[in-house]
Amino acid sequence: MIKERDVPLQLNPLGRMRWYLHPNLDDVSIPALIVAAHDLEPGETSGKLLFHGGSMIFFLDGRGKTILDGETYQWQAGAALARDG
């Protein structure tokens, strides 16, 4: 089990993130899968996310909007946004 306190917080152009699975991590069970937690404060925006292949975003907390392929989607805690490759 990976605990949040054991995963370093990284500041990057997207904001504050914790990487749980990623191809650049050596000690993970599935390096081909990318799993990260992205932390945004109220009113903050993230950088533009670019994906190669399918993606899914699950919103743990809060509410907001996401623009995907020019279309705006409103979301709240517990919602998921998925896109095929």
C-alpha positions as protocol buffer text, in pm:
chain_id: "A"
residue {
  index: 1
  type: MET
  ca { x: 0 y: 0 z: 0 }
}
residue {
  index: 2
  type: ILE
  ca { x: 128 y: 345 z: -90 }
}
residue {
  index: 3
  type: LYS
  ca { x: 48 y: 614 z: 164 }
}
residue {
  index: 4
  type: GLU
  ca { x: 25 y: 984 z: 78 }
}
residue {
  index: 5
  type: ARG
  ca { x: 282 y: 1074 z: 345 }
}
residue {
  index: 6
  type: ASP
  ca { x: 534 y: 845 z: 171 }
}
residue {
  index: 7
  type: VAL
  ca { x: 499 y: 1011 z: -170 }
}
residue {
  index: 8
  type: PRO
  ca { x: 691 y: 1339 z: -218 }
}
residue {
  index: 9
  type: LEU
  ca { x: 504 y: 1646 z: -332 }
}
residue {
  index: 10
  type: GLN
  ca { x: 637 y: 1780 z: -662 }
}
residue {
  index: 11
  type: LEU
  ca { x: 592 y: 2133 z: -790 }
}
residue {
  index: 12
  type: ASN
  ca { x: 577 y: 2144 z: -1171 }
}
residue {
  index: 13
  type: PRO
  ca { x: 407 y: 2352 z: -1445 }
}
residue {
  index: 14
  type: LEU
  ca { x: 76 y: 2173 z: -1370 }
}
residue {
  index: 15
  type: GLY
  ca { x: 82 y: 2258 z: -999 }
}
residue {
  index: 16
  type: ARG
  ca { x: 135 y: 2042 z: -690 }
}
residue {
  index: 17
  type: MET
  ca { x: 139 y: 1669 z: -767 }
}
residue {
  index: 18
  type: ARG
  ca { x: 216 y: 1335 z: -606 }
}
residue {
  index: 19
  type: TRP
  ca { x: 317 y: 1054 z: -844 }
}
residue {
  index: 20
  type: TYR
  ca { x: 206 y: 708 z: -731 }
}
residue {
  index: 21
  type: LEU
  ca { x: 278 y: 516 z: -1054 }
}
residue {
  index: 22
  type: HIS
  ca { x: 491 y: 647 z: -1341 }
}
residue {
  index: 23
  type: PRO
  ca { x: 735 y: 499 z: -1596 }
}
residue {
  index: 24
  type: ASN
  ca { x: 1022 y: 698 z: -1437 }
}
residue {
  index: 25
  type: LEU
  ca { x: 969 y: 543 z: -1092 }
}
residue {
  index: 26
  type: ASP
  ca { x: 1187 y: 238 z: -1023 }
}
residue {
  index: 27
  type: ASP
  ca { x: 1004 y: 81 z: -729 }
}
residue {
  index: 28
  type: VAL
  ca { x: 647 y: 46 z: -860 }
}
residue {
  index: 29
  type: SER
  ca { x: 455 y: -263 z: -963 }
}
residue {
  index: 30
  type: ILE
  ca { x: 309 y: -131 z: -1292 }
}
residue {
  index: 31
  type: PRO
  ca { x: 549 y: 122 z: -1447 }
}
residue {
  index: 32
  type: ALA
  ca { x: 341 y: 155 z: -1767 }
}
residue {
  index: 33
  type: LEU
  ca { x: 49 y: 304 z: -1573 }
}
residue {
  index: 34
  type: ILE
  ca { x: 49 y: 667 z: -1461 }
}
residue {
  index: 35
  type: VAL
  ca { x: -136 y: 750 z: -1139 }
}
residue {
  index: 36
  type: ALA
  ca { x: -96 y: 1091 z: -978 }
}
residue {
  index: 37
  type: ALA
  ca { x: -279 y: 1316 z: -733 }
}
residue {
  index: 38
  type: HIS
  ca { x: -305 y: 1678 z: -843 }
}
residue {
  index: 39
  type: ASP
  ca { x: -375 y: 1933 z: -570 }
}
residue {
  index: 40
  type: LEU
  ca { x: -535 y: 2267 z: -657 }
}
residue {
  index: 41
  type: GLU
  ca { x: -648 y: 2535 z: -413 }
}
residue {
  index: 42
  type: PRO
  ca { x: -987 y: 2707 z: -469 }
}
residue {
  index: 43
  type: GLY
  ca { x: -960 y: 2944 z: -765 }
}
residue {
  index: 44
  type: GLU
  ca { x: -635 y: 2788 z: -891 }
}
residue {
  index: 45
  type: THR
  ca { x: -600 y: 2649 z: -1243 }
}
residue {
  index: 46
  type: SER
  ca { x: -372 y: 2376 z: -1369 }
}
residue {
  index: 47
  type: GLY
  ca { x: -156 y: 2368 z: -1675 }
}
residue {
  index: 48
  type: LYS
  ca { x: -274 y: 2197 z: -1992 }
}
residue {
  index: 49
  type: LEU
  ca { x: -264 y: 1817 z: -1967 }
}
residue {
  index: 50
  type: LEU
  ca { x: -162 y: 1624 z: -2278 }
}
residue {
  index: 51
  type: PHE
  ca { x: -227 y: 1249 z: -2299 }
}
residue {
  index: 52
  type: HIS
  ca { x: -109 y: 984 z: -2541 }
}
residue {
  index: 53
  type: GLY
  ca { x: -378 y: 718 z: -2540 }
}
residue {
  index: 54
  type: GLY
  ca { x: -672 y: 687 z: -2303 }
}
residue {
  index: 55
  type: SER
  ca { x: -702 y: 875 z: -1977 }
}
residue {
  index: 56
  type: MET
  ca { x: -929 y: 899 z: -1676 }
}
residue {
  index: 57
  type: ILE
  ca { x: -950 y: 1171 z: -1413 }
}
residue {
  index: 58
  type: PHE
  ca { x: -1134 y: 1103 z: -1086 }
}
residue {
  index: 59
  type: PHE
  ca { x: -1216 y: 1407 z: -874 }
}
residue {
  index: 60
  type: LEU
  ca { x: -1169 y: 1334 z: -503 }
}
residue {
  index: 61
  type: ASP
  ca { x: -1280 y: 1669 z: -364 }
}
residue {
  index: 62
  type: GLY
  ca { x: -1417 y: 2008 z: -461 }
}
residue {
  index: 63
  type: ARG
  ca { x: -1589 y: 2119 z: -779 }
}
residue {
  index: 64
  type: GLY
  ca { x: -1484 y: 2294 z: -1096 }
}
residue {
  index: 65
  type: LYS
  ca { x: -1471 y: 2271 z: -1472 }
}
residue {
  index: 66
  type: THR
  ca { x: -1251 y: 2104 z: -1728 }
}
residue {
  index: 67
  type: ILE
  ca { x: -1217 y: 2196 z: -2095 }
}
residue {
  index: 68
  type: LEU
  ca { x: -1166 y: 1891 z: -2316 }
}
residue {
  index: 69
  type: ASP
  ca { x: -1141 y: 1923 z: -2694 }
}
residue {
  index: 70
  type: GLY
  ca { x: -1300 y: 2267 z: -2672 }
}
residue {
  index: 71
  type: GLU
  ca { x: -1601 y: 2149 z: -2469 }
}
residue {
  index: 72
  type: THR
  ca { x: -1649 y: 2250 z: -2102 }
}
residue {
  index: 73
  type: TYR
  ca { x: -1745 y: 1988 z: -1843 }
}
residue {
  index: 74
  type: GLN
  ca { x: -1862 y: 2082 z: -1493 }
}
residue {
  index: 75
  type: TRP
  ca { x: -1762 y: 1836 z: -1219 }
}
residue {
  index: 76
  type: GLN
  ca { x: -1777 y: 1782 z: -845 }
}
residue {
  index: 77
  type: ALA
  ca { x: -1627 y: 1541 z: -591 }
}
residue {
  index: 78
  type: GLY
  ca { x: -1691 y: 1179 z: -690 }
}
residue {
  index: 79
  type: ALA
  ca { x: -1717 y: 1251 z: -1064 }
}
residue {
  index: 80
  type: ALA
  ca { x: -1495 y: 1094 z: -1327 }
}
residue {
  index: 81
  type: LEU
  ca { x: -1390 y: 1219 z: -1670 }
}
residue {
  index: 82
  type: ALA
  ca { x: -1268 y: 960 z: -1921 }
}
residue {
  index: 83
  type: ARG
  ca { x: -1132 y: 990 z: -2274 }
}
residue {
  index: 84
  type: ASP
  ca { x: -1040 y: 717 z: -2520 }
}
residue {
  index: 85
  type: GLY
  ca { x: -707 y: 737 z: -2705 }
}
